[in-house]
Amino acid sequence: MIALWVAAGYGVGVSAQSRIEHAQGWGIHTRPLSDGPYEIVTHLQRPCGQADVVSERFERRALQVAKNAPT
């Protein structure tokens, strides 16, 4: 999904090196972050309706980590 947003000009992606190399095949070009620090925002997208147990656990953990992150 992030590849679609980036390709359409709606955002930037932060990803692992292996994914970045794969995205270059789709015509998405990258550059390293420098002159930081930067605030990185992540959006969790999931279908409407009841999430499965694994997804709910991931969401709870992500919210806990974000709450405890230094500002």
mmCIF file as Biopython writes it, N, C-alpha, C and O atoms, coordinates in Angstrom:
data_model
#
loop_
_atom_site.group_PDB
_atom_site.id
_atom_site.type_symbol
_atom_site.label_atom_id
_atom_site.label_alt_id
_atom_site.label_comp_id
_atom_site.label_asym_id
_atom_site.label_entity_id
_atom_site.label_seq_id
_atom_site.pdbx_PDB_ins_code
_atom_site.Cartn_x
_atom_site.Cartn_y
_atom_site.Cartn_z
_atom_site.occupancy
_atom_site.B_iso_or_equiv
_atom_site.auth_seq_id
_atom_site.auth_asym_id
_atom_site.pdbx_PDB_model_num
ATOM 1   N N  . MET A ? 1  ? 0.826   -1.186  0.000   1.0 0.0 1  A 1 
ATOM 2   C CA . MET A ? 1  ? 0.000   0.000   0.000   1.0 0.0 1  A 1 
ATOM 3   C C  . MET A ? 1  ? 0.875   1.256   0.000   1.0 0.0 1  A 1 
ATOM 4   O O  . MET A ? 1  ? 0.578   2.217   -0.710  1.0 0.0 1  A 1 
ATOM 5   N N  . ILE A ? 2  ? 1.943   1.253   0.786   1.0 0.0 2  A 1 
ATOM 6   C CA . ILE A ? 2  ? 2.794   2.446   0.831   1.0 0.0 2  A 1 
ATOM 7   C C  . ILE A ? 2  ? 3.393   2.739   -0.536  1.0 0.0 2  A 1 
ATOM 8   O O  . ILE A ? 2  ? 3.590   3.901   -0.891  1.0 0.0 2  A 1 
ATOM 9   N N  . ALA A ? 3  ? 3.681   1.699   -1.303  1.0 0.0 3  A 1 
ATOM 10  C CA . ALA A ? 3  ? 4.238   1.914   -2.645  1.0 0.0 3  A 1 
ATOM 11  C C  . ALA A ? 3  ? 3.255   2.694   -3.511  1.0 0.0 3  A 1 
ATOM 12  O O  . ALA A ? 3  ? 3.670   3.547   -4.296  1.0 0.0 3  A 1 
ATOM 13  N N  . LEU A ? 4  ? 1.970   2.419   -3.380  1.0 0.0 4  A 1 
ATOM 14  C CA . LEU A ? 4  ? 0.956   3.159   -4.143  1.0 0.0 4  A 1 
ATOM 15  C C  . LEU A ? 4  ? 0.904   4.618   -3.707  1.0 0.0 4  A 1 
ATOM 16  O O  . LEU A ? 4  ? 0.828   5.514   -4.549  1.0 0.0 4  A 1 
ATOM 17  N N  . TRP A ? 5  ? 0.945   4.864   -2.410  1.0 0.0 5  A 1 
ATOM 18  C CA . TRP A ? 5  ? 0.902   6.236   -1.906  1.0 0.0 5  A 1 
ATOM 19  C C  . TRP A ? 5  ? 2.117   7.018   -2.371  1.0 0.0 5  A 1 
ATOM 20  O O  . TRP A ? 5  ? 1.998   8.166   -2.801  1.0 0.0 5  A 1 
ATOM 21  N N  . VAL A ? 6  ? 3.290   6.394   -2.285  1.0 0.0 6  A 1 
ATOM 22  C CA . VAL A ? 6  ? 4.520   7.078   -2.694  1.0 0.0 6  A 1 
ATOM 23  C C  . VAL A ? 6  ? 4.497   7.358   -4.194  1.0 0.0 6  A 1 
ATOM 24  O O  . VAL A ? 6  ? 4.806   8.468   -4.628  1.0 0.0 6  A 1 
ATOM 25  N N  . ALA A ? 7  ? 4.132   6.353   -4.980  1.0 0.0 7  A 1 
ATOM 26  C CA . ALA A ? 7  ? 4.107   6.514   -6.436  1.0 0.0 7  A 1 
ATOM 27  C C  . ALA A ? 7  ? 3.123   7.601   -6.862  1.0 0.0 7  A 1 
ATOM 28  O O  . ALA A ? 7  ? 3.349   8.292   -7.856  1.0 0.0 7  A 1 
ATOM 29  N N  . ALA A ? 8  ? 2.024   7.753   -6.104  1.0 0.0 8  A 1 
ATOM 30  C CA . ALA A ? 8  ? 1.021   8.770   -6.426  1.0 0.0 8  A 1 
ATOM 31  C C  . ALA A ? 8  ? 1.398   10.147  -5.882  1.0 0.0 8  A 1 
ATOM 32  O O  . ALA A ? 8  ? 0.703   11.128  -6.147  1.0 0.0 8  A 1 
ATOM 33  N N  . GLY A ? 9  ? 2.487   10.226  -5.128  1.0 0.0 9  A 1 
ATOM 34  C CA . GLY A ? 9  ? 2.918   11.507  -4.594  1.0 0.0 9  A 1 
ATOM 35  C C  . GLY A ? 9  ? 2.251   11.911  -3.296  1.0 0.0 9  A 1 
ATOM 36  O O  . GLY A ? 9  ? 2.331   13.074  -2.903  1.0 0.0 9  A 1 
ATOM 37  N N  . TYR A ? 10 ? 1.589   10.973  -2.615  1.0 0.0 10 A 1 
ATOM 38  C CA . TYR A ? 10 ? 0.888   11.290  -1.378  1.0 0.0 10 A 1 
ATOM 39  C C  . TYR A ? 10 ? 1.698   11.039  -0.121  1.0 0.0 10 A 1 
ATOM 40  O O  . TYR A ? 10 ? 1.212   11.310  0.977   1.0 0.0 10 A 1 
ATOM 41  N N  . GLY A ? 11 ? 2.889   10.542  -0.240  1.0 0.0 11 A 1 
ATOM 42  C CA . GLY A ? 11 ? 3.648   10.288  0.976   1.0 0.0 11 A 1 
ATOM 43  C C  . GLY A ? 11 ? 5.043   9.803   0.692   1.0 0.0 11 A 1 
ATOM 44  O O  . GLY A ? 11 ? 5.475   9.692   -0.455  1.0 0.0 11 A 1 
ATOM 45  N N  . VAL A ? 12 ? 5.725   9.522   1.763   1.0 0.0 12 A 1 
ATOM 46  C CA . VAL A ? 12 ? 7.059   8.943   1.687   1.0 0.0 12 A 1 
ATOM 47  C C  . VAL A ? 12 ? 7.032   7.635   2.460   1.0 0.0 12 A 1 
ATOM 48  O O  . VAL A ? 12 ? 6.208   7.442   3.354   1.0 0.0 12 A 1 
ATOM 49  N N  . GLY A ? 13 ? 7.932   6.756   2.110   1.0 0.0 13 A 1 
ATOM 50  C CA . GLY A ? 13 ? 7.993   5.468   2.781   1.0 0.0 13 A 1 
ATOM 51  C C  . GLY A ? 13 ? 9.310   5.279   3.500   1.0 0.0 13 A 1 
ATOM 52  O O  . GLY A ? 13 ? 10.357  5.722   3.028   1.0 0.0 13 A 1 
ATOM 53  N N  . VAL A ? 14 ? 9.253   4.626   4.634   1.0 0.0 14 A 1 
ATOM 54  C CA . VAL A ? 14 ? 10.438  4.209   5.371   1.0 0.0 14 A 1 
ATOM 55  C C  . VAL A ? 14 ? 10.382  2.697   5.403   1.0 0.0 14 A 1 
ATOM 56  O O  . VAL A ? 14 ? 9.392   2.113   5.843   1.0 0.0 14 A 1 
ATOM 57  N N  . SER A ? 15 ? 11.446  2.063   4.936   1.0 0.0 15 A 1 
ATOM 58  C CA . SER A ? 15 ? 11.376  0.620   4.768   1.0 0.0 15 A 1 
ATOM 59  C C  . SER A ? 15 ? 12.741  -0.019  4.915   1.0 0.0 15 A 1 
ATOM 60  O O  . SER A ? 15 ? 13.765  0.663   4.961   1.0 0.0 15 A 1 
ATOM 61  N N  . ALA A ? 16 ? 12.738  -1.344  4.989   1.0 0.0 16 A 1 
ATOM 62  C CA . ALA A ? 16 ? 13.972  -2.124  5.032   1.0 0.0 16 A 1 
ATOM 63  C C  . ALA A ? 16 ? 14.673  -2.056  3.676   1.0 0.0 16 A 1 
ATOM 64  O O  . ALA A ? 16 ? 14.035  -1.838  2.646   1.0 0.0 16 A 1 
ATOM 65  N N  . GLN A ? 17 ? 15.980  -2.243  3.690   1.0 0.0 17 A 1 
ATOM 66  C CA . GLN A ? 17 ? 16.780  -2.163  2.463   1.0 0.0 17 A 1 
ATOM 67  C C  . GLN A ? 17 ? 16.264  -3.118  1.393   1.0 0.0 17 A 1 
ATOM 68  O O  . GLN A ? 17 ? 16.215  -2.749  0.220   1.0 0.0 17 A 1 
ATOM 69  N N  . SER A ? 18 ? 15.877  -4.340  1.771   1.0 0.0 18 A 1 
ATOM 70  C CA . SER A ? 18 ? 15.406  -5.310  0.777   1.0 0.0 18 A 1 
ATOM 71  C C  . SER A ? 18 ? 14.142  -4.827  0.078   1.0 0.0 18 A 1 
ATOM 72  O O  . SER A ? 18 ? 13.983  -5.034  -1.125  1.0 0.0 18 A 1 
ATOM 73  N N  . ARG A ? 19 ? 13.245  -4.188  0.816   1.0 0.0 19 A 1 
ATOM 74  C CA . ARG A ? 19 ? 12.018  -3.650  0.213   1.0 0.0 19 A 1 
ATOM 75  C C  . ARG A ? 19 ? 12.326  -2.456  -0.679  1.0 0.0 19 A 1 
ATOM 76  O O  . ARG A ? 19 ? 11.708  -2.278  -1.729  1.0 0.0 19 A 1 
ATOM 77  N N  . ILE A ? 20 ? 13.277  -1.647  -0.259  1.0 0.0 20 A 1 
ATOM 78  C CA . ILE A ? 20 ? 13.665  -0.486  -1.062  1.0 0.0 20 A 1 
ATOM 79  C C  . ILE A ? 20 ? 14.211  -0.944  -2.401  1.0 0.0 20 A 1 
ATOM 80  O O  . ILE A ? 20 ? 13.866  -0.383  -3.442  1.0 0.0 20 A 1 
ATOM 81  N N  . GLU A ? 21 ? 15.062  -1.960  -2.379  1.0 0.0 21 A 1 
ATOM 82  C CA . GLU A ? 21 ? 15.615  -2.486  -3.629  1.0 0.0 21 A 1 
ATOM 83  C C  . GLU A ? 21 ? 14.509  -3.037  -4.521  1.0 0.0 21 A 1 
ATOM 84  O O  . GLU A ? 21 ? 14.563  -2.867  -5.739  1.0 0.0 21 A 1 
ATOM 85  N N  . HIS A ? 22 ? 13.512  -3.691  -3.943  1.0 0.0 22 A 1 
ATOM 86  C CA . HIS A ? 22 ? 12.384  -4.231  -4.713  1.0 0.0 22 A 1 
ATOM 87  C C  . HIS A ? 22 ? 11.559  -3.092  -5.323  1.0 0.0 22 A 1 
ATOM 88  O O  . HIS A ? 22 ? 11.113  -3.196  -6.466  1.0 0.0 22 A 1 
ATOM 89  N N  . ALA A ? 23 ? 11.356  -2.018  -4.575  1.0 0.0 23 A 1 
ATOM 90  C CA . ALA A ? 23 ? 10.554  -0.888  -5.058  1.0 0.0 23 A 1 
ATOM 91  C C  . ALA A ? 23 ? 11.213  -0.181  -6.230  1.0 0.0 23 A 1 
ATOM 92  O O  . ALA A ? 23 ? 10.523  0.426   -7.049  1.0 0.0 23 A 1 
ATOM 93  N N  . GLN A ? 24 ? 12.530  -0.247  -6.325  1.0 0.0 24 A 1 
ATOM 94  C CA . GLN A ? 24 ? 13.209  0.383   -7.455  1.0 0.0 24 A 1 
ATOM 95  C C  . GLN A ? 24 ? 12.764  -0.250  -8.768  1.0 0.0 24 A 1 
ATOM 96  O O  . GLN A ? 24 ? 12.753  0.416   -9.803  1.0 0.0 24 A 1 
ATOM 97  N N  . GLY A ? 25 ? 12.399  -1.518  -8.736  1.0 0.0 25 A 1 
ATOM 98  C CA . GLY A ? 25 ? 11.868  -2.186  -9.920  1.0 0.0 25 A 1 
ATOM 99  C C  . GLY A ? 25 ? 10.510  -1.642  -10.341 1.0 0.0 25 A 1 
ATOM 100 O O  . GLY A ? 25 ? 10.095  -1.820  -11.486 1.0 0.0 25 A 1 
ATOM 101 N N  . TRP A ? 26 ? 9.820   -0.983  -9.421  1.0 0.0 26 A 1 
ATOM 102 C CA . TRP A ? 26 ? 8.515   -0.374  -9.722  1.0 0.0 26 A 1 
ATOM 103 C C  . TRP A ? 26 ? 8.659   1.085   -10.127 1.0 0.0 26 A 1 
ATOM 104 O O  . TRP A ? 26 ? 7.660   1.759   -10.379 1.0 0.0 26 A 1 
ATOM 105 N N  . GLY A ? 27 ? 9.893   1.579   -10.193 1.0 0.0 27 A 1 
ATOM 106 C CA . GLY A ? 27 ? 10.113  2.976   -10.552 1.0 0.0 27 A 1 
ATOM 107 C C  . GLY A ? 27 ? 10.072  3.934   -9.380  1.0 0.0 27 A 1 
ATOM 108 O O  . GLY A ? 27 ? 9.996   5.147   -9.576  1.0 0.0 27 A 1 
ATOM 109 N N  . ILE A ? 28 ? 10.122  3.408   -8.153  1.0 0.0 28 A 1 
ATOM 110 C CA . ILE A ? 28 ? 10.162  4.252   -6.966  1.0 0.0 28 A 1 
ATOM 111 C C  . ILE A ? 28 ? 11.620  4.426   -6.584  1.0 0.0 28 A 1 
ATOM 112 O O  . ILE A ? 28 ? 12.316  3.446   -6.318  1.0 0.0 28 A 1 
ATOM 113 N N  . HIS A ? 29 ? 12.083  5.657   -6.557  1.0 0.0 29 A 1 
ATOM 114 C CA . HIS A ? 29 ? 13.483  5.939   -6.261  1.0 0.0 29 A 1 
ATOM 115 C C  . HIS A ? 29 ? 13.609  6.449   -4.833  1.0 0.0 29 A 1 
ATOM 116 O O  . HIS A ? 29 ? 12.692  7.074   -4.298  1.0 0.0 29 A 1 
ATOM 117 N N  . THR A ? 30 ? 14.737  6.178   -4.235  1.0 0.0 30 A 1 
ATOM 118 C CA . THR A ? 30 ? 14.916  6.487   -2.820  1.0 0.0 30 A 1 
ATOM 119 C C  . THR A ? 30 ? 16.112  7.392   -2.596  1.0 0.0 30 A 1 
ATOM 120 O O  . THR A ? 30 ? 16.973  7.555   -3.462  1.0 0.0 30 A 1 
ATOM 121 N N  . ARG A ? 31 ? 16.138  7.970   -1.421  1.0 0.0 31 A 1 
ATOM 122 C CA . ARG A ? 31 ? 17.319  8.698   -0.970  1.0 0.0 31 A 1 
ATOM 123 C C  . ARG A ? 31 ? 17.380  8.536   0.552   1.0 0.0 31 A 1 
ATOM 124 O O  . ARG A ? 31 ? 16.342  8.404   1.200   1.0 0.0 31 A 1 
ATOM 125 N N  . PRO A ? 32 ? 18.573  8.546   1.118   1.0 0.0 32 A 1 
ATOM 126 C CA . PRO A ? 32 ? 18.700  8.356   2.566   1.0 0.0 32 A 1 
ATOM 127 C C  . PRO A ? 32 ? 18.245  9.591   3.337   1.0 0.0 32 A 1 
ATOM 128 O O  . PRO A ? 32 ? 18.313  10.714  2.837   1.0 0.0 32 A 1 
ATOM 129 N N  . LEU A ? 33 ? 17.787  9.364   4.544   1.0 0.0 33 A 1 
ATOM 130 C CA . LEU A ? 33 ? 17.449  10.471  5.432   1.0 0.0 33 A 1 
ATOM 131 C C  . LEU A ? 33 ? 18.737  11.053  5.992   1.0 0.0 33 A 1 
ATOM 132 O O  . LEU A ? 33 ? 19.639  10.307  6.375   1.0 0.0 33 A 1 
ATOM 133 N N  . SER A ? 34 ? 18.832  12.363  6.044   1.0 0.0 34 A 1 
ATOM 134 C CA . SER A ? 34 ? 19.991  13.021  6.648   1.0 0.0 34 A 1 
ATOM 135 C C  . SER A ? 34 ? 19.521  14.300  7.322   1.0 0.0 34 A 1 
ATOM 136 O O  . SER A ? 34 ? 18.373  14.715  7.157   1.0 0.0 34 A 1 
ATOM 137 N N  . ASP A ? 35 ? 20.403  14.914  8.071   1.0 0.0 35 A 1 
ATOM 138 C CA . ASP A ? 35 ? 20.096  16.169  8.766   1.0 0.0 35 A 1 
ATOM 139 C C  . ASP A ? 35 ? 18.925  16.029  9.727   1.0 0.0 35 A 1 
ATOM 140 O O  . ASP A ? 35 ? 18.155  16.975  9.897   1.0 0.0 35 A 1 
ATOM 141 N N  . GLY A ? 36 ? 18.775  14.864  10.364  1.0 0.0 36 A 1 
ATOM 142 C CA . GLY A ? 36 ? 17.691  14.606  11.306  1.0 0.0 36 A 1 
ATOM 143 C C  . GLY A ? 36 ? 17.898  15.363  12.605  1.0 0.0 36 A 1 
ATOM 144 O O  . GLY A ? 36 ? 18.786  16.213  12.659  1.0 0.0 36 A 1 
ATOM 145 N N  . PRO A ? 37 ? 17.146  15.109  13.631  1.0 0.0 37 A 1 
ATOM 146 C CA . PRO A ? 37 ? 16.190  14.009  13.715  1.0 0.0 37 A 1 
ATOM 147 C C  . PRO A ? 37 ? 14.864  14.350  13.038  1.0 0.0 37 A 1 
ATOM 148 O O  . PRO A ? 37 ? 14.520  15.518  12.856  1.0 0.0 37 A 1 
ATOM 149 N N  . TYR A ? 38 ? 14.142  13.317  12.677  1.0 0.0 38 A 1 
ATOM 150 C CA . TYR A ? 38 ? 12.841  13.453  12.034  1.0 0.0 38 A 1 
ATOM 151 C C  . TYR A ? 38 ? 11.774  12.770  12.871  1.0 0.0 38 A 1 
ATOM 152 O O  . TYR A ? 38 ? 12.050  11.807  13.585  1.0 0.0 38 A 1 
ATOM 153 N N  . GLU A ? 39 ? 10.577  13.269  12.777  1.0 0.0 39 A 1 
ATOM 154 C CA . GLU A ? 39 ? 9.430   12.589  13.365  1.0 0.0 39 A 1 
ATOM 155 C C  . GLU A ? 39 ? 8.854   11.690  12.282  1.0 0.0 39 A 1 
ATOM 156 O O  . GLU A ? 39 ? 8.503   12.158  11.199  1.0 0.0 39 A 1 
ATOM 157 N N  . ILE A ? 40 ? 8.760   10.413  12.576  1.0 0.0 40 A 1 
ATOM 158 C CA . ILE A ? 40 ? 8.228   9.450   11.613  1.0 0.0 40 A 1 
ATOM 159 C C  . ILE A ? 40 ? 6.847   9.020   12.086  1.0 0.0 40 A 1 
ATOM 160 O O  . ILE A ? 40 ? 6.687   8.580   13.224  1.0 0.0 40 A 1 
ATOM 161 N N  . VAL A ? 41 ? 5.863   9.143   11.226  1.0 0.0 41 A 1 
ATOM 162 C CA . VAL A ? 41 ? 4.486   8.778   11.531  1.0 0.0 41 A 1 
ATOM 163 C C  . VAL A ? 41 ? 4.128   7.531   10.737  1.0 0.0 41 A 1 
ATOM 164 O O  . VAL A ? 41 ? 4.409   7.434   9.542   1.0 0.0 41 A 1 
ATOM 165 N N  . THR A ? 42 ? 3.510   6.590   11.412  1.0 0.0 42 A 1 
ATOM 166 C CA . THR A ? 42 ? 3.101   5.346   10.765  1.0 0.0 42 A 1 
ATOM 167 C C  . THR A ? 42 ? 1.594   5.205   10.873  1.0 0.0 42 A 1 
ATOM 168 O O  . THR A ? 42 ? 1.018   5.447   11.934  1.0 0.0 42 A 1 
ATOM 169 N N  . HIS A ? 43 ? 0.961   4.819   9.792   1.0 0.0 43 A 1 
ATOM 170 C CA . HIS A ? 43 ? -0.477  4.578   9.781   1.0 0.0 43 A 1 
ATOM 171 C C  . HIS A ? 43 ? -0.725  3.085   9.627   1.0 0.0 43 A 1 
ATOM 172 O O  . HIS A ? 43 ? -0.187  2.453   8.717   1.0 0.0 43 A 1 
ATOM 173 N N  . LEU A ? 44 ? -1.526  2.528   10.501  1.0 0.0 44 A 1 
ATOM 174 C CA . LEU A ? 44 ? -1.908  1.126   10.413  1.0 0.0 44 A 1 
ATOM 175 C C  . LEU A ? 44 ? -3.238  1.057   9.681   1.0 0.0 44 A 1 
ATOM 176 O O  . LEU A ? 44 ? -4.242  1.595   10.149  1.0 0.0 44 A 1 
ATOM 177 N N  . GLN A ? 45 ? -3.241  0.402   8.549   1.0 0.0 45 A 1 
ATOM 178 C CA . GLN A ? 45 ? -4.470  0.271   7.770   1.0 0.0 45 A 1 
ATOM 179 C C  . GLN A ? 45 ? -4.945  -1.170  7.828   1.0 0.0 45 A 1 
ATOM 180 O O  . GLN A ? 45 ? -4.167  -2.106  7.643   1.0 0.0 45 A 1 
ATOM 181 N N  . ARG A ? 46 ? -6.225  -1.329  8.086   1.0 0.0 46 A 1 
ATOM 182 C CA . ARG A ? 46 ? -6.818  -2.661  8.079   1.0 0.0 46 A 1 
ATOM 183 C C  . ARG A ? 46 ? -8.264  -2.539  7.620   1.0 0.0 46 A 1 
ATOM 184 O O  . ARG A ? 46 ? -8.859  -1.465  7.705   1.0 0.0 46 A 1 
ATOM 185 N N  . PRO A ? 47 ? -8.822  -3.634  7.137   1.0 0.0 47 A 1 
ATOM 186 C CA . PRO A ? 47 ? -10.206 -3.589  6.665   1.0 0.0 47 A 1 
ATOM 187 C C  . PRO A ? 47 ? -11.174 -3.269  7.807   1.0 0.0 47 A 1 
ATOM 188 O O  . PRO A ? 47 ? -10.873 -3.518  8.974   1.0 0.0 47 A 1 
ATOM 189 N N  . CYS A ? 48 ? -12.331 -2.719  7.460   1.0 0.0 48 A 1 
ATOM 190 C CA . CYS A ? 48 ? -13.369 -2.469  8.454   1.0 0.0 48 A 1 
ATOM 191 C C  . CYS A ? 48 ? -13.850 -3.791  9.027   1.0 0.0 48 A 1 
ATOM 192 O O  . CYS A ? 48 ? -13.748 -4.836  8.385   1.0 0.0 48 A 1 
ATOM 193 N N  . GLY A ? 49 ? -14.363 -3.731  10.216  1.0 0.0 49 A 1 
ATOM 194 C CA . GLY A ? 49 ? -14.879 -4.934  10.841  1.0 0.0 49 A 1 
ATOM 195 C C  . GLY A ? 49 ? -13.960 -5.444  11.927  1.0 0.0 49 A 1 
ATOM 196 O O  . GLY A ? 49 ? -12.994 -4.785  12.312  1.0 0.0 49 A 1 
ATOM 197 N N  . GLN A ? 50 ? -14.274 -6.619  12.411  1.0 0.0 50 A 1 
ATOM 198 C CA . GLN A ? 50 ? -13.532 -7.229  13.512  1.0 0.0 50 A 1 
ATOM 199 C C  . GLN A ? 50 ? -12.160 -7.706  13.057  1.0 0.0 50 A 1 
ATOM 200 O O  . GLN A ? 50 ? -12.041 -8.464  12.094  1.0 0.0 50 A 1 
ATOM 201 N N  . ALA A ? 51 ? -11.129 -7.254  13.756  1.0 0.0 51 A 1 
ATOM 202 C CA . ALA A ? 51 ? -9.760  -7.693  13.461  1.0 0.0 51 A 1 
ATOM 203 C C  . ALA A ? 51 ? -9.503  -9.032  14.140  1.0 0.0 51 A 1 
ATOM 204 O O  . ALA A ? 51 ? -10.130 -9.356  15.148  1.0 0.0 51 A 1 
ATOM 205 N N  . ASP A ? 52 ? -8.583  -9.800  13.586  1.0 0.0 52 A 1 
ATOM 206 C CA . ASP A ? 52 ? -8.243  -11.065 14.228  1.0 0.0 52 A 1 
ATOM 207 C C  . ASP A ? 52 ? -7.374  -10.805 15.458  1.0 0.0 52 A 1 
ATOM 208 O O  . ASP A ? 52 ? -6.908  -9.687  15.676  1.0 0.0 52 A 1 
ATOM 209 N N  . VAL A ? 53 ? -7.162  -11.847 16.256  1.0 0.0 53 A 1 
ATOM 210 C CA . VAL A ? 53 ? -6.450  -11.726 17.521  1.0 0.0 53 A 1 
ATOM 211 C C  . VAL A ? 53 ? -5.022  -11.210 17.320  1.0 0.0 53 A 1 
ATOM 212 O O  . VAL A ? 53 ? -4.552  -10.371 18.089  1.0 0.0 53 A 1 
ATOM 213 N N  . VAL A ? 54 ? -4.344  -11.701 16.305  1.0 0.0 54 A 1 
ATOM 214 C CA . VAL A ? 54 ? -2.959  -11.292 16.052  1.0 0.0 54 A 1 
ATOM 215 C C  . VAL A ? 54 ? -2.891  -9.807  15.709  1.0 0.0 54 A 1 
ATOM 216 O O  . VAL A ? 54 ? -2.020  -9.093  16.206  1.0 0.0 54 A 1 
ATOM 217 N N  . SER A ? 55 ? -3.798  -9.344  14.869  1.0 0.0 55 A 1 
ATOM 218 C CA . SER A ? 55 ? -3.815  -7.923  14.495  1.0 0.0 55 A 1 
ATOM 219 C C  . SER A ? 55 ? -4.121  -7.033  15.691  1.0 0.0 55 A 1 
ATOM 220 O O  . SER A ? 55 ? -3.513  -5.976  15.859  1.0 0.0 55 A 1 
ATOM 221 N N  . GLU A ? 56 ? -5.062  -7.462  16.517  1.0 0.0 56 A 1 
ATOM 222 C CA . GLU A ? 56 ? -5.397  -6.680  17.707  1.0 0.0 56 A 1 
ATOM 223 C C  . GLU A ? 56 ? -4.211  -6.609  18.671  1.0 0.0 56 A 1 
ATOM 224 O O  . GLU A ? 56 ? -3.946  -5.554  19.248  1.0 0.0 56 A 1 
ATOM 225 N N  . ARG A ? 57 ? -3.502  -7.717  18.849  1.0 0.0 57 A 1 
ATOM 226 C CA . ARG A ? 57 ? -2.331  -7.733  19.723  1.0 0.0 57 A 1 
ATOM 227 C C  . ARG A ? 57 ? -1.242  -6.797  19.180  1.0 0.0 57 A 1 
ATOM 228 O O  . ARG A ? 57 ? -0.615  -6.059  19.939  1.0 0.0 57 A 1 
ATOM 229 N N  . PHE A ? 58 ? -1.027  -6.835  17.863  1.0 0.0 58 A 1 
ATOM 230 C CA . PHE A ? 58 ? -0.043  -5.949  17.240  1.0 0.0 58 A 1 
ATOM 231 C C  . PHE A ? 58 ? -0.423  -4.490  17.457  1.0 0.0 58 A 1 
ATOM 232 O O  . PHE A ? 58 ? 0.430   -3.669  17.798  1.0 0.0 58 A 1 
ATOM 233 N N  . GLU A ? 59 ? -1.686  -4.167  17.264  1.0 0.0 59 A 1 
ATOM 234 C CA . GLU A ? 59 ? -2.141  -2.789  17.429  1.0 0.0 59 A 1 
ATOM 235 C C  . GLU A ? 59 ? -1.958  -2.315  18.870  1.0 0.0 59 A 1 
ATOM 236 O O  . GLU A ? 59 ? -1.499  -1.196  19.099  1.0 0.0 59 A 1 
ATOM 237 N N  . ARG A ? 60 ? -2.315  -3.161  19.847  1.0 0.0 60 A 1 
ATOM 238 C CA . ARG A ? 60 ? -2.126  -2.793  21.250  1.0 0.0 60 A 1 
ATOM 239 C C  . ARG A ? 60 ? -0.654  -2.555  21.571  1.0 0.0 60 A 1 
ATOM 240 O O  . ARG A ? 60 ? -0.304  -1.590  22.252  1.0 0.0 60 A 1 
ATOM 241 N N  . ARG A ? 61 ? 0.203   -3.444  21.074  1.0 0.0 61 A 1 
ATOM 242 C CA . ARG A ? 61 ? 1.641   -3.308  21.335  1.0 0.0 61 A 1 
ATOM 243 C C  . ARG A ? 61 ? 2.197   -2.039  20.673  1.0 0.0 61 A 1 
ATOM 244 O O  . ARG A ? 61 ? 2.996   -1.326  21.281  1.0 0.0 61 A 1 
ATOM 245 N N  . ALA A ? 62 ? 1.788   -1.758  19.453  1.0 0.0 62 A 1 
ATOM 246 C CA . ALA A ? 62 ? 2.260   -0.553  18.763  1.0 0.0 62 A 1 
ATOM 247 C C  . ALA A ? 62 ? 1.837   0.705   19.513  1.0 0.0 62 A 1 
ATOM 248 O O  . ALA A ? 62 ? 2.626   1.641   19.642  1.0 0.0 62 A 1 
ATOM 249 N N  . LEU A ? 63 ? 0.613   0.740   20.005  1.0 0.0 63 A 1 
ATOM 250 C CA . LEU A ? 63 ? 0.149   1.896   20.769  1.0 0.0 63 A 1 
ATOM 251 C C  . LEU A ? 63 ? 0.923   2.042   22.075  1.0 0.0 63 A 1 
ATOM 252 O O  . LEU A ? 63 ? 1.230   3.157   22.496  1.0 0.0 63 A 1 
ATOM 253 N N  . GLN A ? 64 ? 1.241   0.913   22.717  1.0 0.0 64 A 1 
ATOM 254 C CA . GLN A ? 64 ? 2.018   0.946   23.956  1.0 0.0 64 A 1 
ATOM 255 C C  . GLN A ? 64 ? 3.431   1.471   23.700  1.0 0.0 64 A 1 
ATOM 256 O O  . GLN A ? 64 ? 3.937   2.294   24.462  1.0 0.0 64 A 1 
ATOM 257 N N  . VAL A ? 65 ? 4.056   1.000   22.645  1.0 0.0 65 A 1 
ATOM 258 C CA . VAL A ? 65 ? 5.406   1.457   22.304  1.0 0.0 65 A 1 
ATOM 259 C C  . VAL A ? 65 ? 5.389   2.950   21.988  1.0 0.0 65 A 1 
ATOM 260 O O  . VAL A ? 65 ? 6.264   3.689   22.438  1.0 0.0 65 A 1 
ATOM 261 N N  . ALA A ? 66 ? 4.400   3.394   21.217  1.0 0.0 66 A 1 
ATOM 262 C CA . ALA A ? 66 ? 4.303   4.810   20.855  1.0 0.0 66 A 1 
ATOM 263 C C  . ALA A ? 66 ? 4.090   5.682   22.089  1.0 0.0 66 A 1 
ATOM 264 O O  . ALA A ? 66 ? 4.646   6.776   22.185  1.0 0.0 66 A 1 
ATOM 265 N N  . LYS A ? 67 ? 3.291   5.200   23.022  1.0 0.0 67 A 1 
ATOM 266 C CA . LYS A ? 67 ? 3.017   5.966   24.238  1.0 0.0 67 A 1 
ATOM 267 C C  . LYS A ? 67 ? 4.278   6.123   25.092  1.0 0.0 67 A 1 
ATOM 268 O O  . LYS A ? 67 ? 4.469   7.157   25.733  1.0 0.0 67 A 1 
ATOM 269 N N  . ASN A ? 68 ? 5.127   5.108   25.101  1.0 0.0 68 A 1 
ATOM 270 C CA . ASN A ? 68 ? 6.328   5.121   25.934  1.0 0.0 68 A 1 
ATOM 271 C C  . ASN A ? 68 ? 7.559   5.668   25.220  1.0 0.0 68 A 1 
ATOM 272 O O  . ASN A ? 68 ? 8.641   5.717   25.805  1.0 0.0 68 A 1 
ATOM 273 N N  . ALA A ? 69 ? 7.407   6.077   23.975  1.0 0.0 69 A 1 
ATOM 274 C CA . ALA A ? 69 ? 8.554   6.577   23.205  1.0 0.0 69 A 1 
ATOM 275 C C  . ALA A ? 69 ? 8.981   7.942   23.732  1.0 0.0 69 A 1 
ATOM 276 O O  . ALA A ? 69 ? 8.140   8.755   24.116  1.0 0.0 69 A 1 
ATOM 277 N N  . PRO A ? 70 ? 10.291  8.192   23.749  1.0 0.0 70 A 1 
ATOM 278 C CA . PRO A ? 70 ? 10.754  9.519   24.183  1.0 0.0 70 A 1 
ATOM 279 C C  . PRO A ? 70 ? 10.325  10.596  23.197  1.0 0.0 70 A 1 
ATOM 280 O O  . PRO A ? 70 ? 10.241  10.352  21.994  1.0 0.0 70 A 1 
ATOM 281 N N  . THR A ? 71 ? 10.059  11.775  23.710  1.0 0.0 71 A 1 
ATOM 282 C CA . THR A ? 71 ? 9.639   12.879  22.837  1.0 0.0 71 A 1 
ATOM 283 C C  . THR A ? 71 ? 10.700  13.934  22.733  1.0 0.0 71 A 1 
ATOM 284 O O  . THR A ? 71 ? 10.511  14.933  22.039  1.0 0.0 71 A 1 
#
